[in-house]
């Protein structure tokens, strides 16, 4: 019985050592024992059968102690630094809509009248920004005498705030009018706005800010600071009809009581949904408290025209 017990003892002892500290040589051999000492050049290893061994560190492929230790390769490859992509994230695509407008009318007989109206509008909407560009030209004549001849262009840009109804805006407008005391006027403004409604088919916004206006070609051209109070809305009533409205009040800050107010209203009815043809009923009014000369304080215009939506 002594021989089988001795064999069993020798078998169990190295097995326990294997669980504790196995060592694998570079040729694939695997030894079990206890690491007595180790440094960068060699490892002193006690094997239960072979006794104490001094092994060259370069010949050790893997060594497991309380922490797994792997010798560095003879010729370590340089670490490859992961290159960060410099490609910017794609911008959120904006929804862009454009339309042009043409209105013509005339009469002949005892009086000869002719009216011409041209317009352009571009709207761009995204989750971060909203912009609206409007331009219009109108000319009216009666019996060869021009009674209305004016042009305007206006750009409004909104910077929206995520998860908020508040936004920031900037606005610029240029007016040219042949029947005002001045020839042209430039106005710029900026401030904060609030979205009272912002959902598919309906957008209503209020604005409050400060600005400057400058007239040219008049008797009393000057640079005037202004307070701005505005409101605008765009309502898609149904698949065929939409309403657009805006009102902006400009309060002169250097002369209290002086003001001007711009109001516009447009009702569009789709005539040809596939070709983007619309019938537009429009009305505009400009009130100015101090016009100077023979200019009217109220300048009311209404029109009936056709618009084409550009793809």
VEXBAKOL-545397 format. One line per 8 residues: number of its first residue (from 1); for each residue x, y, z of N, C-alpha, C. Coordinates in nm, 2 decimals. Atoms other than C-alpha are relative to their C-alpha. Example, Ala and Ser with C-alpha at 12.3 -4.5 7.8 and 13.67 -1.06 7.14 Angstrom:
VEXBAKOL-545397
1) 0.09 -0.12 0.00 1.23 -0.45 0.78 0.09 0.12 0.00  -0.09 -0.11 0.00 1.37 -0.11 0.71 -0.08 0.11 0.08
This chain:
VEXBAKOL-545397
1) 0.08 -0.12 0.00 0.00 0.00 0.00 0.08 0.13 0.00  -0.09 -0.12 -0.01 0.30 0.23 0.06 0.02 0.06 -0.14  -0.03 -0.06 0.13 0.38 0.27 -0.31 -0.12 0.07 -0.06  0.12 -0.07 0.05 0.02 0.36 -0.42 -0.02 0.13 0.07  0.02 -0.12 -0.08 0.00 0.62 -0.14 0.10 0.11 -0.03  -0.10 -0.10 0.04 0.33 0.78 -0.23 -0.03 0.06 -0.14  0.03 -0.05 0.13 0.22 0.80 -0.59 -0.11 0.10 0.00  0.12 -0.10 -0.01 -0.11 0.97 -0.49 0.05 0.13 0.06
9) -0.05 -0.13 -0.06 0.08 1.22 -0.27 0.07 0.08 -0.10  -0.07 -0.07 0.10 0.31 1.31 -0.55 -0.09 0.06 -0.11  0.09 -0.05 0.10 0.02 1.35 -0.78 -0.08 0.12 0.05  0.08 -0.10 -0.06 -0.19 1.57 -0.55 0.08 0.13 0.02  -0.08 -0.11 -0.03 0.10 1.80 -0.45 0.02 0.09 -0.12  -0.01 -0.09 0.11 0.18 1.93 -0.80 -0.13 0.06 -0.05  0.13 -0.06 0.05 -0.19 1.97 -0.88 -0.04 0.12 0.08  0.03 -0.12 -0.08 -0.23 2.21 -0.59 0.09 0.11 -0.04
17) -0.09 -0.11 0.05 0.07 2.40 -0.71 -0.04 0.06 -0.13  0.05 -0.05 0.13 -0.08 2.42 -1.05 -0.11 0.10 0.01  0.11 -0.10 -0.02 -0.38 2.59 -0.92 0.05 0.13 0.05  -0.05 -0.12 -0.06 -0.17 2.84 -0.73 0.08 0.08 -0.10  -0.09 -0.08 0.08 0.11 2.94 -0.97 0.05 -0.09 -0.12  -0.05 0.07 0.12 0.14 2.77 -1.31 0.09 0.10 -0.08  -0.09 -0.08 0.09 0.42 2.89 -1.55 0.01 -0.07 -0.13  -0.01 0.06 0.13 0.43 2.84 -1.92 0.12 0.06 -0.07
25) -0.13 -0.04 0.06 0.76 2.84 -2.11 -0.03 0.03 -0.15  0.01 -0.04 0.13 0.81 2.98 -2.46 -0.02 -0.12 -0.10  0.01 0.12 0.09 0.83 2.62 -2.61 -0.13 -0.07 0.02  0.13 0.06 -0.03 0.48 2.54 -2.47 0.00 -0.09 0.12  0.00 0.08 -0.13 0.59 2.34 -2.16 -0.06 0.08 0.11  0.07 -0.06 -0.12 0.39 2.41 -1.85 0.04 -0.07 0.13  -0.05 0.04 -0.13 0.53 2.38 -1.50 -0.08 0.05 0.11  0.07 -0.04 -0.12 0.37 2.40 -1.16 0.09 0.01 0.12
33) -0.08 -0.01 -0.12 0.53 2.52 -0.84 -0.02 0.14 0.06  0.01 -0.13 -0.08 0.61 2.83 -0.64 0.11 0.09 -0.05  -0.10 -0.10 0.03 0.79 3.15 -0.75 0.06 0.05 0.13  -0.07 -0.04 -0.12 1.06 3.22 -0.50 0.05 0.14 -0.02  -0.06 -0.13 0.02 1.22 3.52 -0.66 -0.02 0.03 -0.15  0.01 -0.03 0.14 1.18 3.71 -0.99 0.05 0.14 -0.02  -0.05 -0.13 0.04 1.34 4.01 -1.16 -0.01 0.01 -0.15  0.01 -0.02 0.14 1.38 4.14 -1.51 0.07 -0.10 -0.08
41) -0.08 0.10 0.08 1.64 3.88 -1.61 -0.04 -0.14 0.02  0.02 0.14 -0.03 1.53 3.56 -1.44 -0.11 -0.02 0.11  0.10 0.04 -0.10 1.28 3.37 -1.23 0.05 -0.12 0.08  -0.04 0.12 -0.08 1.37 3.14 -0.94 -0.13 -0.07 0.04  0.12 0.07 -0.01 1.11 2.87 -0.93 0.02 -0.14 0.07  -0.01 0.13 -0.07 1.06 2.57 -0.69 -0.11 -0.09 -0.06  0.08 0.10 0.05 0.92 2.27 -0.86 -0.01 -0.12 0.10  0.01 0.11 -0.10 0.79 1.98 -0.64 0.08 -0.12 -0.03
49) -0.07 0.12 0.04 0.97 1.72 -0.84 0.14 0.03 -0.05  -0.13 -0.04 0.06 1.25 1.90 -1.03 0.09 0.08 0.10  -0.08 -0.08 -0.09 1.35 2.11 -0.73 0.00 0.15 -0.04  -0.01 -0.15 0.03 1.46 2.48 -0.75 0.06 0.01 -0.14  -0.05 -0.03 0.14 1.50 2.61 -1.11 0.02 0.14 -0.01  -0.03 -0.14 0.04 1.65 2.93 -1.24 -0.03 0.01 -0.15  0.05 -0.01 0.14 1.47 3.02 -1.56 0.02 0.14 -0.05  -0.02 -0.13 0.06 1.57 3.29 -1.80 -0.14 0.06 -0.03
57) 0.13 -0.07 0.01 1.29 3.55 -1.81 -0.05 0.00 -0.15  0.04 0.00 0.14 1.30 3.55 -2.20 -0.06 -0.13 -0.04  0.06 0.13 0.04 1.20 3.18 -2.20 -0.14 -0.02 0.06  0.13 0.01 -0.06 0.89 3.25 -2.00 -0.11 0.06 -0.09  0.11 -0.05 0.08 0.57 3.29 -2.21 -0.10 0.06 0.09  0.10 -0.05 -0.09 0.33 3.34 -1.92 0.02 -0.05 0.14  -0.01 0.04 -0.14 0.34 3.34 -1.54 -0.12 0.05 0.08  0.11 -0.04 -0.08 0.05 3.35 -1.31 0.03 -0.01 0.15
65) -0.01 0.00 -0.14 0.09 3.46 -0.95 -0.13 0.05 0.06  0.13 -0.06 -0.05 -0.16 3.65 -0.73 -0.05 0.10 -0.11  0.04 -0.08 0.11 -0.16 3.88 -1.04 0.06 -0.05 -0.12  -0.05 0.06 0.13 -0.12 3.77 -1.40 0.11 0.09 -0.05  -0.12 -0.08 0.05 0.23 3.88 -1.52 0.04 -0.06 -0.14  -0.05 0.05 0.14 0.32 3.86 -1.89 0.12 0.08 -0.03  -0.13 -0.07 0.03 0.68 3.95 -1.99 -0.02 0.08 -0.13  0.01 -0.08 0.13 0.71 4.22 -2.25 0.06 -0.07 -0.11
73) -0.06 0.06 0.12 0.78 4.10 -2.60 0.14 0.06 -0.03  -0.14 -0.04 0.02 1.15 4.12 -2.72 0.00 0.13 -0.08  0.01 -0.12 0.08 1.06 4.38 -2.98 -0.14 0.05 0.00  0.13 -0.05 -0.01 0.75 4.56 -2.87 -0.04 0.09 -0.12  0.04 -0.08 0.12 0.55 4.70 -3.16 -0.05 0.14 0.06  0.05 -0.13 -0.05 0.48 5.07 -3.12 -0.15 0.00 0.00  0.15 -0.01 -0.02 0.13 5.15 -2.99 -0.06 0.08 -0.11  0.06 -0.08 0.10 -0.10 5.26 -3.26 -0.11 0.09 0.06
81) 0.09 -0.10 -0.06 -0.28 5.57 -3.16 -0.13 0.01 -0.09  0.12 0.00 0.08 -0.64 5.56 -3.27 -0.03 0.15 -0.05  0.02 -0.13 0.06 -0.71 5.85 -3.50 -0.14 0.04 0.02  0.13 -0.05 -0.02 -1.00 6.06 -3.41 -0.05 0.06 -0.13  0.06 -0.05 0.13 -1.24 6.14 -3.69 -0.01 0.15 0.01  0.02 -0.15 0.01 -1.23 6.51 -3.79 -0.12 0.04 -0.08  0.12 -0.03 0.08 -1.54 6.48 -4.00 -0.11 0.06 0.09  0.10 -0.05 -0.09 -1.80 6.71 -3.85 -0.13 -0.08 -0.01
89) 0.12 0.07 0.01 -2.13 6.57 -3.76 -0.09 0.07 -0.10  0.09 -0.05 0.11 -2.39 6.61 -4.04 -0.10 0.10 0.06  0.09 -0.10 -0.04 -2.60 6.92 -4.00 -0.14 -0.05 -0.02  0.14 0.03 0.01 -2.97 6.89 -3.94 -0.06 0.07 -0.12  0.06 -0.06 0.12 -3.14 6.94 -4.28 -0.12 0.09 0.04  0.11 -0.10 -0.02 -3.37 7.24 -4.29 -0.11 -0.03 -0.11  0.11 0.01 0.09 -3.71 7.23 -4.45 -0.01 0.14 -0.07  0.00 -0.13 0.07 -3.71 7.50 -4.72 -0.11 0.01 -0.09
97) 0.12 -0.02 0.09 -4.01 7.64 -4.90 0.02 0.14 -0.06  -0.01 -0.13 0.08 -4.00 7.92 -5.17 -0.12 0.02 -0.08  0.11 -0.04 0.09 -4.26 8.10 -5.37 0.02 0.13 -0.06  0.00 -0.13 0.07 -4.29 8.38 -5.62 -0.14 0.04 -0.02  0.13 -0.06 0.01 -4.58 8.61 -5.66 -0.02 0.09 -0.12  0.02 -0.09 0.11 -4.73 8.79 -5.96 -0.15 0.04 0.01  0.13 -0.06 0.01 -5.03 9.02 -5.96 -0.01 0.11 -0.10  0.02 -0.10 0.11 -5.16 9.21 -6.26 -0.15 0.04 0.00
105) 0.13 -0.05 0.02 -5.47 9.42 -6.31 0.00 0.12 -0.08  0.01 -0.12 0.09 -5.59 9.69 -6.55 -0.14 0.03 -0.04  0.13 -0.05 0.05 -5.88 9.89 -6.68 0.02 0.10 -0.10  -0.01 -0.10 0.10 -5.95 10.10 -6.98 -0.14 0.05 -0.03  0.13 -0.06 0.03 -6.23 10.34 -7.08 0.01 0.15 0.04  -0.02 -0.14 -0.04 -6.29 10.67 -6.91 0.13 0.02 0.08  -0.12 -0.01 -0.07 -5.99 10.60 -6.70 0.09 -0.13 -0.03  -0.10 0.11 0.03 -5.68 10.38 -6.76 0.08 -0.03 0.12
113) -0.07 0.03 -0.12 -5.55 10.20 -6.46 0.08 -0.13 -0.03  -0.08 0.13 0.01 -5.28 9.93 -6.43 0.07 -0.01 0.14  -0.07 0.03 -0.13 -5.14 9.76 -6.12 0.09 -0.12 -0.03  -0.09 0.10 0.01 -4.84 9.54 -6.09 0.06 -0.03 0.14  -0.06 0.04 -0.13 -4.72 9.34 -5.79 0.09 -0.12 -0.02  -0.09 0.11 0.00 -4.42 9.11 -5.77 0.05 -0.03 0.14  -0.04 0.03 -0.14 -4.31 8.92 -5.46 0.08 -0.13 0.00  -0.08 0.12 -0.02 -4.07 8.65 -5.34 0.00 -0.03 0.15
121) -0.01 0.04 -0.14 -4.07 8.45 -5.01 0.08 -0.13 0.01  -0.08 0.12 -0.03 -3.82 8.20 -4.87 -0.01 -0.03 0.15  0.01 0.04 -0.14 -3.88 8.01 -4.55 0.09 -0.12 0.02  -0.08 0.12 -0.04 -3.63 7.77 -4.38 -0.02 -0.03 0.14  0.03 0.04 -0.14 -3.71 7.57 -4.07 0.08 -0.12 0.03  -0.07 0.12 -0.06 -3.50 7.33 -3.86 -0.02 0.00 0.15  0.02 0.01 -0.15 -3.48 7.22 -3.50 0.08 0.11 0.07  -0.08 -0.10 -0.06 -3.22 7.49 -3.43 -0.02 0.14 -0.05
129) 0.01 -0.13 0.06 -3.31 7.78 -3.66 -0.13 0.02 -0.08  0.11 -0.03 0.08 -3.59 7.95 -3.84 0.03 0.13 -0.07  -0.03 -0.13 0.07 -3.55 8.22 -4.11 -0.11 0.02 -0.10  0.10 -0.04 0.09 -3.79 8.41 -4.33 0.05 0.12 -0.08  -0.04 -0.11 0.09 -3.70 8.63 -4.63 -0.12 0.04 -0.08  0.11 -0.05 0.08 -3.97 8.84 -4.79 0.04 0.13 -0.08  -0.02 -0.12 0.09 -3.95 9.09 -5.08 -0.13 0.02 -0.08  0.11 -0.04 0.08 -4.21 9.28 -5.27 0.01 0.13 -0.07
137) -0.01 -0.12 0.08 -4.25 9.54 -5.54 -0.15 0.03 -0.05  0.14 -0.04 0.04 -4.58 9.73 -5.62 0.00 0.13 -0.07  0.01 -0.13 0.07 -4.66 9.99 -5.88 -0.15 0.01 -0.05  0.14 -0.03 0.04 -5.00 10.15 -5.95 0.00 0.13 -0.08  0.01 -0.12 0.07 -5.09 10.40 -6.21 -0.14 0.02 -0.05  0.13 -0.03 0.05 -5.40 10.58 -6.33 0.01 0.12 -0.10  0.00 -0.11 0.10 -5.44 10.78 -6.65 0.14 0.05 -0.03  -0.14 -0.03 0.03 -5.06 10.77 -6.70 0.07 0.06 0.12
145) -0.07 -0.06 -0.12 -4.99 10.91 -6.35 0.03 -0.12 0.10  -0.04 0.10 -0.10 -4.80 10.68 -6.11 -0.05 0.04 0.14  0.06 -0.03 -0.14 -4.98 10.67 -5.77 0.07 -0.09 0.11  -0.07 0.08 -0.10 -4.78 10.39 -5.60 0.12 -0.06 -0.07  -0.13 0.06 0.05 -4.42 10.28 -5.65 0.09 -0.02 0.11  -0.08 0.03 -0.12 -4.24 10.10 -5.37 0.05 -0.14 -0.01  -0.06 0.13 -0.01 -4.02 9.81 -5.29 0.05 -0.02 0.15  -0.05 0.03 -0.13 -3.92 9.63 -4.97 0.06 -0.14 0.00
153) -0.05 0.14 -0.02 -3.71 9.33 -4.86 0.03 -0.01 0.15  -0.01 0.02 -0.15 -3.70 9.19 -4.50 0.05 -0.14 0.03  -0.06 0.13 -0.04 -3.50 8.91 -4.34 -0.01 -0.01 0.15  0.01 0.03 -0.14 -3.59 8.76 -4.00 0.06 -0.13 0.03  -0.07 0.12 -0.04 -3.37 8.50 -3.84 -0.02 -0.03 0.15  0.02 0.04 -0.14 -3.45 8.31 -3.52 0.09 -0.11 0.03  -0.08 0.11 -0.06 -3.21 8.10 -3.31 -0.08 -0.06 0.11  0.08 0.06 -0.10 -3.41 7.85 -3.12 0.08 -0.06 0.11
161) -0.06 0.06 -0.12 -3.33 7.71 -2.78 -0.06 -0.14 0.03  0.05 0.13 -0.02 -3.36 7.33 -2.72 -0.08 -0.01 0.13  0.09 0.02 -0.12 -3.64 7.23 -2.48 -0.05 0.13 0.06  0.05 -0.13 -0.05 -3.75 7.60 -2.45 -0.09 0.06 -0.11  0.08 -0.08 0.09 -4.01 7.82 -2.61 0.06 0.14 -0.03  -0.07 -0.13 0.03 -3.78 8.12 -2.59 0.10 -0.02 -0.11  -0.10 -0.01 0.11 -3.55 8.22 -2.88 0.05 0.14 -0.01  -0.06 -0.12 0.03 -3.33 8.49 -3.00 -0.02 0.03 -0.15
169) 0.03 -0.04 0.14 -3.39 8.69 -3.32 0.08 0.12 -0.04  -0.06 -0.12 0.07 -3.23 8.94 -3.56 -0.08 0.03 -0.12  0.08 -0.03 0.11 -3.41 9.13 -3.82 0.05 0.12 -0.08  -0.05 -0.12 0.08 -3.32 9.37 -4.11 -0.10 0.02 -0.11  0.10 -0.04 0.10 -3.55 9.56 -4.35 0.05 0.12 -0.07  -0.03 -0.12 0.09 -3.50 9.79 -4.64 -0.12 0.04 -0.07  0.11 -0.05 0.07 -3.77 10.01 -4.78 0.04 0.11 -0.10  -0.01 -0.11 0.10 -3.78 10.23 -5.10 -0.14 0.04 -0.04
177) 0.13 -0.04 0.03 -4.08 10.44 -5.16 0.01 0.14 -0.07  -0.01 -0.12 0.08 -4.13 10.70 -5.43 -0.10 0.11 0.04  0.10 -0.10 -0.04 -4.42 10.87 -5.25 0.01 0.03 0.15  -0.02 -0.04 -0.14 -4.27 10.92 -4.90 0.09 0.12 0.00  -0.09 -0.12 -0.01 -4.08 11.22 -4.77 0.15 -0.04 -0.01  -0.13 0.06 0.02 -3.77 11.00 -4.77 0.00 -0.09 -0.12  -0.01 0.09 0.12 -3.64 10.79 -5.06 0.02 -0.15 0.05  -0.02 0.14 -0.05 -3.52 10.48 -4.86 0.02 0.00 0.15
185) -0.01 0.02 -0.15 -3.50 10.35 -4.51 0.06 -0.14 0.03  -0.06 0.13 -0.05 -3.29 10.08 -4.34 -0.02 -0.01 0.15  0.03 0.03 -0.14 -3.39 9.93 -4.01 0.06 -0.13 0.04  -0.06 0.13 -0.06 -3.21 9.66 -3.80 -0.04 -0.01 0.14  0.04 0.02 -0.14 -3.32 9.51 -3.47 0.04 -0.14 0.04  -0.02 0.13 -0.06 -3.27 9.22 -3.24 -0.05 -0.01 0.14  0.06 0.02 -0.13 -3.40 9.07 -2.92 -0.04 -0.14 0.03  0.05 0.13 -0.05 -3.58 8.78 -2.76 -0.15 -0.02 -0.05
193) 0.14 0.04 0.04 -3.90 8.60 -2.87 -0.05 -0.12 0.08  0.06 0.11 -0.07 -4.14 8.35 -2.73 -0.10 -0.07 -0.10  0.09 0.08 0.09 -4.32 8.07 -2.92 -0.13 -0.03 0.08  0.13 0.03 -0.06 -4.69 8.07 -2.81 -0.05 -0.13 -0.05  0.04 0.12 0.06 -4.75 7.78 -3.04 0.10 -0.05 -0.10  -0.10 0.05 0.09 -4.51 7.56 -3.23 -0.03 -0.15 -0.02  0.04 0.14 0.03 -4.66 7.24 -3.38 -0.03 -0.01 -0.15  0.03 0.01 0.15 -4.72 7.10 -3.73 -0.12 0.07 -0.03
201) 0.12 -0.07 0.05 -4.95 7.34 -3.91 -0.03 0.13 0.07  0.02 -0.13 -0.08 -4.93 7.63 -3.65 0.12 0.04 0.07  -0.11 -0.06 -0.07 -4.66 7.86 -3.54 -0.04 0.15 0.03  0.03 -0.14 -0.04 -4.72 8.18 -3.34 0.11 0.04 0.09  -0.12 -0.05 -0.08 -4.44 8.39 -3.20 -0.02 0.15 0.03  0.00 -0.14 -0.04 -4.41 8.72 -3.01 0.15 0.04 0.01  -0.14 -0.05 0.00 -4.10 8.94 -3.02 0.01 0.13 0.08  -0.03 -0.12 -0.08 -3.95 9.21 -2.80 0.15 0.03 -0.02
209) -0.15 -0.03 0.02 -3.62 9.39 -2.88 0.02 0.15 -0.02  -0.05 -0.14 0.02 -3.43 9.71 -2.97 0.06 0.00 -0.14  -0.05 -0.02 0.13 -3.32 9.85 -3.30 0.03 0.14 -0.04  -0.03 -0.13 0.06 -3.21 10.14 -3.52 -0.06 0.01 -0.14  0.04 -0.03 0.14 -3.35 10.30 -3.83 0.06 0.13 -0.05  -0.06 -0.11 0.06 -3.20 10.54 -4.07 -0.07 0.03 -0.14  0.06 -0.04 0.13 -3.37 10.73 -4.36 0.10 0.07 -0.08  -0.09 -0.07 0.10 -3.20 10.87 -4.67 -0.09 0.07 -0.10
217) 0.07 -0.07 0.11 -3.31 11.13 -4.92 -0.11 0.09 0.05  0.11 -0.08 -0.05 -3.55 11.32 -4.69 0.05 0.13 0.05  -0.04 -0.13 -0.05 -3.56 11.66 -4.54 0.06 0.00 0.14  -0.06 0.01 -0.13 -3.47 11.54 -4.19 0.05 -0.14 0.03  -0.06 0.14 -0.02 -3.26 11.22 -4.22 0.07 0.00 0.13  -0.07 0.02 -0.13 -3.14 11.09 -3.89 -0.01 -0.15 0.04  -0.01 0.13 -0.06 -3.05 10.78 -3.70 -0.08 -0.01 0.12  0.10 0.00 -0.11 -3.33 10.68 -3.46 0.01 -0.13 0.07
225) 0.02 0.12 -0.07 -3.32 10.42 -3.18 -0.15 -0.04 0.02  0.14 0.05 0.00 -3.64 10.21 -3.16 -0.01 -0.12 0.09  0.04 0.11 -0.07 -3.81 9.97 -2.94 -0.09 -0.09 -0.09  0.07 0.08 0.10 -3.96 9.67 -3.12 -0.10 -0.10 0.08  0.10 0.09 -0.05 -4.28 9.48 -3.03 -0.07 -0.07 -0.12  0.05 0.06 0.12 -4.39 9.22 -3.28 -0.07 -0.13 0.03  0.08 0.13 -0.01 -4.62 8.92 -3.34 -0.01 -0.05 -0.15  0.02 0.06 0.13 -4.63 8.68 -3.64 -0.05 -0.15 0.02
233) 0.05 0.14 0.00 -4.81 8.35 -3.72 -0.02 -0.05 -0.14  0.02 0.07 0.13 -4.84 8.09 -3.99 -0.08 -0.12 0.03  0.10 0.10 -0.03 -5.14 7.87 -3.98 -0.05 -0.08 -0.13  0.05 0.08 0.11 -5.21 7.58 -4.22 -0.14 -0.05 0.04  0.14 0.03 -0.04 -5.59 7.57 -4.19 -0.04 -0.14 -0.04  0.03 0.14 0.04 -5.63 7.25 -4.40 0.10 -0.02 -0.12  -0.09 0.03 0.10 -5.47 7.09 -4.70 0.01 0.10 -0.12  0.01 -0.09 0.12 -5.57 7.37 -4.94 0.01 0.15 0.04
241) 0.01 -0.14 -0.04 -5.58 7.69 -4.73 0.11 0.02 0.12  -0.10 -0.04 -0.10 -5.32 7.87 -4.51 -0.02 0.15 0.02  0.00 -0.14 -0.03 -5.31 8.21 -4.33 0.13 0.04 0.06  -0.12 -0.06 -0.05 -5.01 8.43 -4.26 -0.03 0.14 0.04  0.03 -0.13 -0.06 -5.02 8.73 -4.04 0.12 0.05 0.08  -0.11 -0.06 -0.08 -4.77 8.97 -3.88 -0.03 0.14 0.03  0.02 -0.14 -0.04 -4.77 9.30 -3.69 0.13 0.04 0.08  -0.12 -0.04 -0.07 -4.46 9.49 -3.59 -0.01 0.15 0.04
249) 0.01 -0.14 -0.05 -4.47 9.81 -3.38 0.14 0.05 0.03  -0.13 -0.06 -0.02 -4.16 10.04 -3.39 -0.02 0.13 0.08  0.02 -0.11 -0.09 -4.15 10.29 -3.10 0.13 0.08 0.00  -0.12 -0.08 0.00 -3.90 10.58 -3.14 0.04 0.03 0.15  -0.04 -0.02 -0.13 -3.70 10.61 -2.82 0.06 0.14 0.03  -0.05 -0.13 -0.02 -3.55 10.95 -2.88 -0.11 0.11 -0.01  0.11 -0.09 0.01 -3.89 11.11 -2.95 -0.12 -0.08 0.05  0.11 0.08 -0.06 -4.16 10.97 -2.72 -0.13 0.04 -0.07
257) 0.13 -0.02 0.07 -4.50 10.93 -2.89 0.01 -0.02 -0.14  -0.01 0.02 0.15 -4.36 10.89 -3.24 0.02 -0.16 -0.02  0.00 0.14 0.03 -4.41 10.54 -3.39 -0.04 -0.03 -0.14  0.05 0.05 0.13 -4.47 10.34 -3.70 -0.04 -0.15 0.03  0.05 0.14 -0.02 -4.66 10.01 -3.73 -0.02 -0.06 -0.14  0.02 0.07 0.13 -4.65 9.75 -4.01 -0.08 -0.12 0.03  0.09 0.11 -0.02 -4.93 9.50 -4.05 -0.02 -0.07 -0.14  0.02 0.07 0.13 -4.97 9.23 -4.32 -0.08 -0.13 0.03
265) 0.09 0.12 -0.01 -5.22 8.95 -4.38 -0.01 -0.06 -0.14  0.01 0.08 0.13 -5.22 8.68 -4.65 -0.08 -0.12 0.02  0.09 0.12 0.01 -5.48 8.41 -4.73 0.03 -0.07 -0.13  -0.03 0.08 0.12 -5.36 8.14 -4.97 -0.09 -0.12 -0.02  0.09 0.11 0.04 -5.58 7.89 -5.15 0.07 -0.08 -0.11  -0.07 0.08 0.10 -5.42 7.60 -5.34 -0.10 -0.02 -0.12  0.07 0.02 0.12 -5.54 7.59 -5.70 0.04 -0.13 -0.07  -0.06 0.12 0.06 -5.31 7.32 -5.83 0.10 -0.06 0.10
273) -0.09 0.05 -0.10 -5.15 7.11 -5.56 0.12 -0.06 -0.06  -0.11 0.06 0.06 -4.92 6.93 -5.79 0.10 0.10 -0.06  -0.09 -0.10 0.06 -4.78 7.24 -5.97 0.03 0.12 0.10  -0.03 -0.11 -0.10 -4.78 7.46 -5.65 -0.06 0.13 -0.04  0.07 -0.13 0.04 -5.02 7.72 -5.79 -0.10 0.04 0.11  0.09 -0.05 -0.10 -5.20 7.93 -5.53 -0.06 0.13 -0.04  0.06 -0.13 0.01 -5.44 8.22 -5.52 0.02 0.07 0.13  -0.03 -0.07 -0.12 -5.35 8.48 -5.27 -0.08 0.13 0.01
281) 0.07 -0.12 -0.03 -5.56 8.75 -5.11 0.09 0.07 0.11  -0.09 -0.06 -0.10 -5.33 9.00 -4.93 -0.04 0.14 0.03  0.03 -0.14 -0.05 -5.36 9.32 -4.73 0.12 0.04 0.09  -0.11 -0.05 -0.07 -5.09 9.54 -4.59 -0.04 0.15 0.04  0.02 -0.13 -0.04 -5.10 9.86 -4.39 0.12 0.05 0.08  -0.11 -0.06 -0.07 -4.82 10.09 -4.28 -0.05 0.14 0.06  0.04 -0.12 -0.07 -4.89 10.36 -4.02 0.12 0.07 0.05  -0.11 -0.07 -0.05 -4.64 10.63 -3.94 -0.05 0.13 0.06
289) 0.06 -0.12 -0.07 -4.72 10.91 -3.68 0.05 0.13 -0.06  -0.06 -0.12 0.05 -4.48 11.16 -3.82 0.06 -0.03 -0.14  -0.04 0.03 0.13 -4.46 11.14 -4.20 0.08 0.11 -0.07  -0.07 -0.11 0.06 -4.35 11.49 -4.29 -0.05 0.03 -0.15  0.04 -0.03 0.13 -4.44 11.67 -4.61 -0.15 -0.03 -0.03  0.14 0.04 0.04 -4.76 11.55 -4.80 -0.02 -0.15 0.01  0.02 0.14 -0.01 -4.71 11.19 -4.71 -0.11 -0.04 0.09  0.12 0.04 -0.08 -5.01 11.00 -4.57 0.05 -0.08 0.12
297) -0.04 0.07 -0.12 -4.99 10.86 -4.22 -0.03 -0.15 -0.02  0.04 0.14 0.02 -5.18 10.54 -4.32 0.02 -0.03 -0.15  -0.01 0.05 0.14 -5.08 10.35 -4.64 -0.05 -0.14 -0.01  0.07 0.13 0.00 -5.32 10.07 -4.69 0.00 -0.06 -0.14  0.00 0.06 0.13 -5.28 9.82 -4.98 -0.07 -0.14 0.01  0.05 0.14 0.01 -5.47 9.51 -5.08 0.02 -0.05 -0.14  -0.03 0.05 0.13 -5.41 9.28 -5.37 -0.05 -0.15 -0.01  0.04 0.14 0.03 -5.52 8.96 -5.54 0.11 -0.05 -0.11
305) -0.10 0.05 0.08 -5.24 8.76 -5.70 0.02 -0.15 -0.01  -0.03 0.14 0.02 -5.11 8.42 -5.81 0.14 -0.02 0.06  -0.13 0.04 -0.05 -4.82 8.25 -5.64 0.04 -0.14 -0.05  -0.05 0.14 0.04 -4.60 7.95 -5.75 0.10 -0.04 0.11  -0.09 0.06 -0.09 -4.43 7.73 -5.50 0.12 -0.06 -0.08  -0.12 0.05 0.07 -4.07 7.65 -5.61 0.04 -0.13 0.06  -0.05 0.13 -0.06 -3.94 7.29 -5.57 0.14 0.01 0.03
